């Protein structure tokens, strides 16, 4: 018999966050998320998303042993913006057992009905910067520390209990050439000259901070029409800055400014942290941060692409070619041999078109499921 318990204590929350680490122990493709951040995300005092979100998380037990977990998020802002009455499910993991799956999703669906929701969809987070999408292709590829990993049986159970595809994201593997493509260089130089654009000089993380507010404003503007996105608040900007800034490498962050000094585009990448997070189990403290520093500064074969944003009126103008060219200058000649994108909506042709200069492979796909109640 399966028992569902709502997580109400800090001790149980740590068990909730740690469960996938035990479920996927020894799996070479699973990469832990940041343990401390995942715990903080469910703290109503620490996560500013709770200003407009409600949420619960649940653990499934059998014979006193945890056999699954699931979170539920009611984003009131997202529902108002998109005209929906939806509950999000998030951070879902379980053994291959129908009774466990039915009990977990039964708890979320009961909570959704209690809140007068008409649909449940996910996996989604509190915001678009959180992990989203259930893996449906690429089970034999190592995950990123900011994306989910799951076994194929997850999707079999989703379909069995009545969930269907709402949208997909794809992820690209980009092979780094020995020399920057000449066509890319020509386009980037031409666009930069015509637009009188300059590249902000960043020598340290301290140099990044003056651009953070403008970068998040640009992100809100550029991503506003994408699936499920809602604007980040000022408190969320601070929250995500504190969460991700220590993990970034200034060599692979590019801010493009126009003649008036306004930020019109930016790109954020970093040497792959997946191996580091596998070694430290997702725990940065007290010593886990050492593996992250080694990954950022040592030899690394992979580059992880976090974000690319271009001001809406300049999308399609070639400004993104400047970003790619500038990042590539710091990649060619290093140990980096390939780059991996994060999830990109399969319908976002503008984003996918920017990789046309390279040899690429669409190596992962993840899905947002939906079910009418």
MOWO-V581746 format. One record per residue. N is the residue number from 0. RES is the residue in one small letter. PSI is psi in degrees with one decimal (999 if undefined). OMEGA is omega in whole degrees, -180 to 180 (none if undefined). Layout:
n->N res->RES psi->PSI omega->OMEGA
n->N res->RES psi->PSI omega->OMEGA
This chain:
n->0 res->x psi->139.1 omega->-179
n->1 res->x psi->133.7 omega->177
n->2 res->x psi->129.3 omega->177
n->3 res->x psi->127.1 omega->178
n->4 res->x psi->129.1 omega->174
n->5 res->x psi->139.0 omega->179
n->6 res->x psi->118.3 omega->-177
n->7 res->x psi->-8.2 omega->-178
n->8 res->x psi->159.1 omega->178
n->9 res->x psi->-37.5 omega->180
n->10 res->x psi->-44.9 omega->179
n->11 res->x psi->-32.4 omega->178
n->12 res->x psi->-39.6 omega->177
n->13 res->x psi->-36.2 omega->176
n->14 res->x psi->-39.8 omega->178
n->15 res->x psi->-47.6 omega->-178
n->16 res->x psi->-35.4 omega->-175
n->17 res->x psi->-15.9 omega->-172
n->18 res->x psi->-49.0 omega->-179
n->19 res->x psi->-26.6 omega->177
n->20 res->x psi->-34.0 omega->178
n->21 res->x psi->-38.6 omega->-180
n->22 res->x psi->-37.7 omega->-176
n->23 res->x psi->19.9 omega->180
n->24 res->x psi->126.5 omega->180
n->25 res->x psi->-5.8 omega->179
n->26 res->x psi->121.1 omega->-174
n->27 res->x psi->-11.6 omega->-177
n->28 res->x psi->-15.8 omega->-180
n->29 res->x psi->134.1 omega->177
n->30 res->x psi->121.5 omega->179
n->31 res->x psi->149.6 omega->171
n->32 res->x psi->178.4 omega->180
n->33 res->x psi->111.7 omega->-173
n->34 res->x psi->-49.1 omega->-176
n->35 res->x psi->-38.5 omega->-180
n->36 res->x psi->-38.4 omega->179
n->37 res->x psi->-37.4 omega->176
n->38 res->x psi->-45.4 omega->-179
n->39 res->x psi->-30.0 omega->-178
n->40 res->x psi->-26.0 omega->-180
n->41 res->x psi->6.9 omega->177
n->42 res->x psi->114.8 omega->-175
n->43 res->x psi->-19.9 omega->178
n->44 res->x psi->-25.3 omega->-175
n->45 res->x psi->-28.6 omega->-178
n->46 res->x psi->109.8 omega->-177
n->47 res->x psi->-12.4 omega->178
n->48 res->x psi->-22.3 omega->179
n->49 res->x psi->-3.2 omega->172
n->50 res->x psi->-27.6 omega->180
n->51 res->x psi->2.9 omega->179
n->52 res->x psi->155.2 omega->168
n->53 res->x psi->157.7 omega->-179
n->54 res->x psi->157.6 omega->175
n->55 res->x psi->155.9 omega->170
n->56 res->x psi->152.2 omega->-171
n->57 res->x psi->148.4 omega->172
n->58 res->x psi->142.0 omega->176
n->59 res->x psi->130.2 omega->180
n->60 res->x psi->145.9 omega->169
n->61 res->x psi->123.9 omega->-179
n->62 res->x psi->38.4 omega->176
n->63 res->x psi->3.6 omega->-177
n->64 res->x psi->138.7 omega->178
n->65 res->x psi->128.5 omega->-179
n->66 res->x psi->3.8 omega->178
n->67 res->x psi->164.2 omega->177
n->68 res->x psi->158.6 omega->174
n->69 res->x psi->145.7 omega->175
n->70 res->x psi->156.7 omega->178
n->71 res->x psi->132.6 omega->-179
n->72 res->x psi->126.3 omega->173
n->73 res->x psi->104.8 omega->179
n->74 res->x psi->98.3 omega->-178
n->75 res->x psi->-35.5 omega->179
n->76 res->x psi->-44.1 omega->179
n->77 res->x psi->-41.2 omega->180
n->78 res->x psi->-39.5 omega->179
n->79 res->x psi->-43.6 omega->-177
n->80 res->x psi->-44.5 omega->-173
n->81 res->x psi->-2.2 omega->177
n->82 res->x psi->32.9 omega->-179
n->83 res->x psi->168.6 omega->167
n->84 res->x psi->79.7 omega->-172
n->85 res->x psi->146.2 omega->170
n->86 res->x psi->136.3 omega->176
n->87 res->x psi->139.8 omega->166
n->88 res->x psi->151.6 omega->-172
n->89 res->x psi->161.2 omega->175
n->90 res->x psi->58.0 omega->-178
n->91 res->x psi->128.3 omega->177
n->92 res->x psi->145.3 omega->-177
n->93 res->x psi->158.9 omega->173
n->94 res->x psi->167.8 omega->-178
n->95 res->x psi->81.9 omega->-174
n->96 res->x psi->119.9 omega->-176
n->97 res->x psi->-38.6 omega->-179
n->98 res->x psi->-38.8 omega->179
n->99 res->x psi->-47.4 omega->-179
n->100 res->x psi->-45.7 omega->-179
n->101 res->x psi->-39.9 omega->-178
n->102 res->x psi->-42.0 omega->-180
n->103 res->x psi->-52.3 omega->-178
n->104 res->x psi->-25.8 omega->174
n->105 res->x psi->-37.4 omega->179
n->106 res->x psi->-42.6 omega->179
n->107 res->x psi->-42.0 omega->-178
n->108 res->x psi->-34.8 omega->177
n->109 res->x psi->-41.1 omega->177
n->110 res->x psi->-39.8 omega->179
n->111 res->x psi->-43.2 omega->179
n->112 res->x psi->-37.6 omega->178
n->113 res->x psi->-31.7 omega->-180
n->114 res->x psi->14.2 omega->177
n->115 res->x psi->30.4 omega->175
n->116 res->x psi->150.3 omega->-180
n->117 res->x psi->-15.3 omega->-178
n->118 res->x psi->156.8 omega->172
n->119 res->x psi->133.5 omega->178
n->120 res->x psi->160.4 omega->-179
n->121 res->x psi->-172.2 omega->5
n->122 res->x psi->132.8 omega->176
n->123 res->x psi->162.8 omega->179
n->124 res->x psi->-163.1 omega->177
n->125 res->x psi->-31.4 omega->178
n->126 res->x psi->175.4 omega->-179
n->127 res->x psi->-12.9 omega->178
n->128 res->x psi->-2.6 omega->175
n->129 res->x psi->167.1 omega->179
n->130 res->x psi->143.4 omega->-179
n->131 res->x psi->152.3 omega->175
n->132 res->x psi->132.1 omega->176
n->133 res->x psi->130.7 omega->-177
n->134 res->x psi->127.0 omega->177
n->135 res->x psi->-13.6 omega->173
n->136 res->x psi->143.8 omega->178
n->137 res->x psi->32.3 omega->-179
n->138 res->x psi->-20.3 omega->-178
n->139 res->x psi->20.3 omega->177
n->140 res->x psi->141.1 omega->-179
n->141 res->x psi->136.8 omega->-180
n->142 res->x psi->174.1 omega->172
n->143 res->x psi->160.0 omega->-176
n->144 res->x psi->-14.5 omega->180
n->145 res->x psi->18.3 omega->174
n->146 res->x psi->159.1 omega->179
n->147 res->x psi->152.6 omega->165
n->148 res->x psi->143.7 omega->176
n->149 res->x psi->158.4 omega->177
n->150 res->x psi->159.2 omega->178
n->151 res->x psi->-28.3 omega->-176
n->152 res->x psi->-19.0 omega->176
n->153 res->x psi->-48.8 omega->-176
n->154 res->x psi->-32.7 omega->177
n->155 res->x psi->-40.9 omega->179
n->156 res->x psi->-36.7 omega->178
n->157 res->x psi->-45.6 omega->180
n->158 res->x psi->-37.1 omega->-179
n->159 res->x psi->-36.8 omega->-177
n->160 res->x psi->11.6 omega->170
n->161 res->x psi->13.0 omega->177
n->162 res->x psi->140.0 omega->-179
n->163 res->x psi->166.6 omega->-179
n->164 res->x psi->132.5 omega->170
n->165 res->x psi->-43.3 omega->174
n->166 res->x psi->161.6 omega->177
n->167 res->x psi->150.5 omega->168
n->168 res->x psi->146.9 omega->175
n->169 res->x psi->157.0 omega->177
n->170 res->x psi->140.9 omega->-174
n->171 res->x psi->141.2 omega->171
n->172 res->x psi->120.4 omega->-174
n->173 res->x psi->122.0 omega->-180
n->174 res->x psi->129.6 omega->-179
n->175 res->x psi->122.7 omega->-180
n->176 res->x psi->161.3 omega->178
n->177 res->x psi->-31.3 omega->179
n->178 res->x psi->144.8 omega->178
n->179 res->x psi->135.7 omega->179
n->180 res->x psi->129.3 omega->-177
n->181 res->x psi->-37.9 omega->-180
n->182 res->x psi->-40.3 omega->178
n->183 res->x psi->-44.7 omega->-179
n->184 res->x psi->-44.8 omega->-178
n->185 res->x psi->-45.4 omega->-180
n->186 res->x psi->-46.3 omega->-179
n->187 res->x psi->-45.0 omega->-179
n->188 res->x psi->-39.6 omega->180
n->189 res->x psi->-46.2 omega->-180
n->190 res->x psi->-42.1 omega->-180
n->191 res->x psi->-39.8 omega->-180
n->192 res->x psi->-46.0 omega->-178
n->193 res->x psi->-40.8 omega->-178
n->194 res->x psi->-4.8 omega->-178
n->195 res->x psi->44.2 omega->-179
n->196 res->x psi->150.3 omega->175
n->197 res->x psi->159.3 omega->179
n->198 res->x psi->124.4 omega->179
n->199 res->x psi->138.2 omega->179
n->200 res->x psi->121.1 omega->-178
n->201 res->x psi->112.8 omega->179
n->202 res->x psi->-17.8 omega->-179
n->203 res->x psi->170.8 omega->178
n->204 res->x psi->-28.2 omega->179
n->205 res->x psi->-33.7 omega->-180
n->206 res->x psi->-18.7 omega->-179
n->207 res->x psi->-35.3 omega->-169
n->208 res->x psi->-39.6 omega->-179
n->209 res->x psi->-17.4 omega->-177
n->210 res->x psi->-4.5 omega->-172
n->211 res->x psi->-48.4 omega->-178
n->212 res->x psi->-45.5 omega->179
n->213 res->x psi->-35.2 omega->180
n->214 res->x psi->-42.5 omega->179
n->215 res->x psi->-32.5 omega->174
n->216 res->x psi->-42.6 omega->178
n->217 res->x psi->-40.8 omega->178
n->218 res->x psi->-46.2 omega->178
n->219 res->x psi->-41.3 omega->-177
n->220 res->x psi->-46.0 omega->-175
n->221 res->x psi->-30.2 omega->-175
n->222 res->x psi->3.5 omega->-169
n->223 res->x psi->-25.9 omega->-177
n->224 res->x psi->-1.4 omega->-178
n->225 res->x psi->160.1 omega->-173
n->226 res->x psi->120.4 omega->172
n->227 res->x psi->3.4 omega->-174
n->228 res->x psi->137.0 omega->171
n->229 res->x psi->151.5 omega->-178
n->230 res->x psi->142.4 omega->175
n->231 res->x psi->138.6 omega->177
n->232 res->x psi->170.1 omega->179
n->233 res->x psi->-40.8 omega->179
n->234 res->x psi->-35.6 omega->177
n->235 res->x psi->-35.9 omega->176
n->236 res->x psi->-46.3 omega->178
n->237 res->x psi->-43.2 omega->-179
n->238 res->x psi->-50.2 omega->-177
n->239 res->x psi->-29.4 omega->175
n->240 res->x psi->-47.2 omega->179
n->241 res->x psi->-29.9 omega->-177
n->242 res->x psi->-41.5 omega->-171
n->243 res->x psi->-24.5 omega->-176
n->244 res->x psi->-41.5 omega->180
n->245 res->x psi->-15.4 omega->-177
n->246 res->x psi->2.4 omega->-173
n->247 res->x psi->155.3 omega->179
n->248 res->x psi->116.0 omega->-177
n->249 res->x psi->-23.6 omega->-180
n->250 res->x psi->-27.0 omega->-173
n->251 res->x psi->26.1 omega->173
n->252 res->x psi->124.8 omega->-176
n->253 res->x psi->126.6 omega->175
n->254 res->x psi->127.7 omega->178
n->255 res->x psi->128.8 omega->-177
n->256 res->x psi->144.0 omega->176
n->257 res->x psi->-173.6 omega->-175
n->258 res->x psi->-26.6 omega->179
n->259 res->x psi->1.8 omega->180
n->260 res->x psi->11.8 omega->180
n->261 res->x psi->142.4 omega->178
n->262 res->x psi->123.5 omega->-179
n->263 res->x psi->-14.6 omega->179
n->264 res->x psi->153.9 omega->173
n->265 res->x psi->155.6 omega->176
n->266 res->x psi->140.1 omega->-178
n->267 res->x psi->124.7 omega->177
n->268 res->x psi->170.3 omega->178
n->269 res->x psi->151.3 omega->172
n->270 res->x psi->144.1 omega->-173
n->271 res->x psi->132.4 omega->178
n->272 res->x psi->3.6 omega->-175
n->273 res->x psi->-46.2 omega->180
n->274 res->x psi->-38.4 omega->179
n->275 res->x psi->-42.2 omega->-179
n->276 res->x psi->-28.7 omega->174
n->277 res->x psi->-36.5 omega->-179
n->278 res->x psi->-39.9 omega->-176
n->279 res->x psi->2.1 omega->178
n->280 res->x psi->19.7 omega->-179
n->281 res->x psi->2.5 omega->-179
n->282 res->x psi->115.3 omega->-178
n->283 res->x psi->-22.7 omega->-176
n->284 res->x psi->144.0 omega->7
n->285 res->x psi->-21.7 omega->-173
n->286 res->x psi->-2.6 omega->-176
n->287 res->x psi->-23.1 omega->-179
n->288 res->x psi->-20.3 omega->179
n->289 res->x psi->-39.7 omega->177
n->290 res->x psi->-37.2 omega->178
n->291 res->x psi->-44.2 omega->180
n->292 res->x psi->-39.4 omega->178
n->293 res->x psi->-39.3 omega->180
n->294 res->x psi->-36.7 omega->-179
n->295 res->x psi->-35.9 omega->-173
n->296 res->x psi->-19.0 omega->-176
n->297 res->x psi->-169.1 omega->178
n->298 res->x psi->133.9 omega->-176
n->299 res->x psi->132.2 omega->-177
n->300 res->x psi->-13.6 omega->-172
n->301 res->x psi->147.8 omega->174
n->302 res->x psi->132.8 omega->178
n->303 res->x psi->127.3 omega->-179
n->304 res->x psi->114.7 omega->-175
n->305 res->x psi->-57.7 omega->-173
n->306 res->x psi->143.6 omega->167
n->307 res->x psi->127.9 omega->179
n->308 res->x psi->133.4 omega->178
n->309 res->x psi->137.6 omega->180
n->310 res->x psi->133.3 omega->-172
n->311 res->x psi->-41.2 omega->-178
n->312 res->x psi->-9.9 omega->179
n->313 res->x psi->-1.5 omega->178
n->314 res->x psi->132.8 omega->-177
n->315 res->x psi->-0.7 omega->-178
n->316 res->x psi->-6.9 omega->-179
n->317 res->x psi->1.3 omega->-180
n->318 res->x psi->-35.4 omega->-180
n->319 res->x psi->-25.0 omega->178
n->320 res->x psi->-31.1 omega->177
n->321 res->x psi->-44.3 omega->179
n->322 res->x psi->-49.3 omega->-177
n->323 res->x psi->-43.3 omega->-179
n->324 res->x psi->-41.3 omega->-179
n->325 res->x psi->-41.6 omega->178
n->326 res->x psi->-39.5 omega->-178
n->327 res->x psi->-32.4 omega->178
n->328 res->x psi->-33.3 omega->-179
n->329 res->x psi->-1.6 omega->-179
n->330 res->x psi->-47.1 omega->-179
n->331 res->x psi->131.0 omega->-179
n->332 res->x psi->-5.3 omega->176
n->333 res->x psi->-173.2 omega->178
n->334 res->x psi->-7.6 omega->-178
n->335 res->x psi->126.6 omega->-177
n->336 res->x psi->-21.1 omega->178
n->337 res->x psi->161.3 omega->178
n->338 res->x psi->150.5 omega->177
n->339 res->x psi->132.2 omega->175
n->340 res->x psi->159.8 omega->168
n->341 res->x psi->-174.0 omega->-179
n->342 res->x psi->130.9 omega->176
n->343 res->x psi->131.4 omega->179
n->344 res->x psi->134.0 omega->-177
n->345 res->x psi->-21.8 omega->180
n->346 res->x psi->-2.9 omega->-178
n->347 res->x psi->79.9 omega->-175
n->348 res->x psi->-29.8 omega->-180
n->349 res->x psi->-41.4 omega->-180
n->350 res->x psi->-45.3 omega->-177
n->351 res->x psi->-28.1 omega->-179
n->352 res->x psi->-22.9 omega->-176
n->353 res->x psi->-11.3 omega->179
n->354 res->x psi->10.7 omega->-174
n->355 res->x psi->-16.5 omega->-179
n->356 res->x psi->-5.5 omega->-171
n->357 res->x psi->162.1 omega->169
n->358 res->x psi->121.2 omega->-174
n->359 res->x psi->162.5 omega->175
n->360 res->x psi->125.0 omega->173
n->361 res->x psi->100.7 omega->-167
n->362 res->x psi->-9.6 omega->178
n->363 res->x psi->153.5 omega->174
n->364 res->x psi->140.0 omega->178
n->365 res->x psi->156.8 omega->-167
n->366 res->x psi->142.4 omega->167
n->367 res->x psi->120.7 omega->180
n->368 res->x psi->158.4 omega->177
n->369 res->x psi->149.1 omega->178
n->370 res->x psi->131.4 omega->174
n->371 res->x psi->137.8 omega->-179
n->372 res->x psi->999 omega->none
